[in-house]
Amino acid sequence: MRYCTLDELEQAIPARTLIELSNDDPSAMSYNVFVVEKAISYAEELCDGYLVARYTLPISPVPTIIKDAVMHIARNWLYQRRPEGSIPDAVKDGHKQALDTLRSIQKGEISLNHTEHGDVVESHDPSVFRVSAPKRQFGKKQLRGW
């Protein structure tokens, strides 16, 4: 886990809810670590999919905006495991906002290069093209008579 820890997700989701969303045994007293880690991995990979075109991965240090996006996406993933229940509006809205934020980062509308440590670096500017070519053999002077 690079962008979000189990402890951080535990802070975002009440303990009883996390147990119910991750554990298939209704009498369970603790959450299923494997399922929660799978939710976080999914969310991190999705974030990387948006960020790979603009930033060198993994992002380090992890900006709060990325941690929050991963938590919202992982929380939504956990709720989707339970098709018999409805997903709360707050979870749906958080998921939508996280994806919108990632799209804005991908487009360059939001930049991650202003972290407190200053270590996040854009890998390249998608609007600039660099071309290398051999030196011209014929210029204006040689082609003037043609």
GURO-59441 format. One record per residue (C-alpha): x, y, z; residue number from 0. Coordinates in steps of 0.05 Angstrom, whole numbers, plus 5000, padded with zeros to 4 digits. Example, Ala and Ser with C-alpha at 12.3 -4.5 7.8 and 13.67 -1.06 7.14 Angstrom:
# residues 2
     x     y     z  resi
  5246  4910  5156     0
  5273  4979  5143     1
This chain:
# residues 146
     x     y     z  resi
  5000  5000  5000     0
  5030  5065  4978     1
  4976  5119  4982     2
  4931  5096  5038     3
  4941  5052  5099     4
  4893  5007  5135     5
  4895  5054  5195     6
  4875  5113  5150     7
  4817  5074  5121     8
  4795  5054  5191     9
  4791  5128  5208    10
  4747  5141  5147    11
  4698  5083  5158    12
  4666  5065  5225    13
  4693  5000  5253    14
  4626  4963  5252    15
  4612  4985  5180    16
  4682  4962  5159    17
  4670  4894  5190    18
  4602  4887  5155    19
  4629  4909  5088    20
  4691  4866  5087    21
  4672  4803  5124    22
  4623  4752  5096    23
  4610  4722  5165    24
  4554  4762  5198    25
  4580  4744  5268    26
  4651  4768  5253    27
  4682  4814  5305    28
  4738  4842  5261    29
  4745  4863  5189    30
  4775  4819  5135    31
  4844  4848  5123    32
  4851  4814  5055    33
  4787  4845  5029    34
  4804  4915  5055    35
  4874  4911  5025    36
  4843  4890  4959    37
  4798  4951  4961    38
  4857  4997  4975    39
  4899  4964  4920    40
  4842  4973  4870    41
  4836  5047  4889    42
  4911  5058  4885    43
  4916  5025  4816    44
  4858  5067  4791    45
  4892  5130  4816    46
  4957  5109  4783    47
  4919  5100  4718    48
  4898  5173  4720    49
  4966  5199  4744    50
  5014  5159  4701    51
  5010  5206  4641    52
  5031  5267  4682    53
  5072  5243  4742    54
  5128  5194  4758    55
  5097  5139  4800    56
  5090  5124  4856    57
  5076  5194  4881    58
  5119  5210  4941    59
  5106  5241  4988    60
  5032  5227  4980    61
  4990  5290  4977    62
  4927  5292  5020    63
  4885  5300  4957    64
  4910  5231  4932    65
  4900  5198  5000    66
  4829  5224  5003    67
  4814  5200  4932    68
  4840  5130  4947    69
  4799  5127  5011    70
  4735  5148  4975    71
  4746  5098  4919    72
  4763  5041  4966    73
  4702  5057  5009    74
  4658  5055  4948    75
  4689  4988  4926    76
  4674  4958  4994    77
  4601  4981  4990    78
  4595  4951  4921    79
  4614  4883  4950    80
  4545  4883  4983    81
  4496  4884  4925    82
  4437  4870  4971    83
  4445  4938  5006    84
  4442  5007  4977    85
  4502  5052  4974    86
  4494  5115  5016    87
  4492  5181  4978    88
  4553  5205  5016    89
  4593  5146  4990    90
  4569  5156  4919    91
  4584  5230  4922    92
  4653  5218  4951    93
  4669  5168  4896    94
  4646  5215  4841    95
  4685  5273  4871    96
  4748  5230  4876    97
  4743  5211  4802    98
  4729  5283  4782    99
  4791  5305  4822   100
  4834  5252  4788   101
  4809  5274  4719   102
  4826  5346  4737   103
  4896  5325  4758   104
  4904  5285  4694   105
  4884  5345  4652   106
  4931  5391  4690   107
  4875  5433  4721   108
  4901  5412  4789   109
  4976  5405  4801   110
  5010  5361  4853   111
  5078  5394  4848   112
  5065  5443  4905   113
  5071  5395  4964   114
  5102  5416  5030   115
  5164  5375  5014   116
  5166  5394  4941   117
  5185  5324  4919   118
  5127  5309  4872   119
  5152  5323  4801   120
  5113  5323  4736   121
  5143  5272  4689   122
  5130  5314  4627   123
  5086  5369  4600   124
  5035  5336  4553   125
  5028  5399  4512   126
  5102  5403  4492   127
  5131  5360  4438   128
  5206  5348  4432   129
  5233  5327  4364   130
  5303  5309  4343   131
  5322  5308  4270   132
  5387  5308  4229   133
  5414  5375  4205   134
  5381  5402  4142   135
  5416  5385  4077   136
  5379  5437  4036   137
  5359  5505  4062   138
  5331  5568  4030   139
  5397  5585  3998   140
  5404  5519  3961   141
  5331  5517  3940   142
  5326  5590  3917   143
  5337  5574  3844   144
  5287  5518  3840   145
